[in-house]
Amino acid sequence: MSASVVRATVRAVSKRRILATRAALTLTPAAVNKIRTLLHDKPEYIGLKVGVRTRGCNGLTYTLDYTKEKHQADEEVLQDGVRVFIEKKAQLTLLGTEMDFVDSKLSSEFVFNNPNIKGTCGCGESFSI
C-alpha cells in the first residue's frame, strides 16, 4: 500500500456544461504539470491512482496514490505523457470530471470539478452522488 500523495478538494459543477469526452477524466495543464513533477524523482512509479472511499460527513472522498502497476479493472487515462489510473469503484463517480491543480497562498491541492456530484460538505473534502 502506498502513501497518499496530496490533499484533494471536490467541487460540484452546476451551471457549467462539460462536453462528453472519450476519457472518464480530463486533466488540466496545471494538473499534468504537477503530476509530472511528482513523478519526476520517483522512477519506480508509473502514474497516479485515483480512488474513492467512504469518509467524511457527506459520504465519499477521493484518494490519490502513487502506483507501480495497472490492475486489470483500472481505467487508464493517458494525457500529455502523464498516466492516471482510475480504480473500478471510482470509475462511475468520475465520468466527465476535470482534474485540476490549484496552488494558492493557503493550499496546494488537486481539485476535481465533477458534474455528477449532488452535494458536498462544508470543507469540500467529501461528496455524494
Salt bridges, closest charged atoms under 4 A:
ASP41 OD1 - HIS40 NE2 3.91
GLU69 OE2 - HIS71 NE2 3.99
ASP74 OD2 - LYS49 NZ 2.73
GLU76 OE2 - ARG83 NE 2.66
GLU98 OE1 - ARG16 NH2 3.45
GLU109 OE1 - ARG7 NH2 3.30
GLU125 OE2 - ARG7 NE 3.25
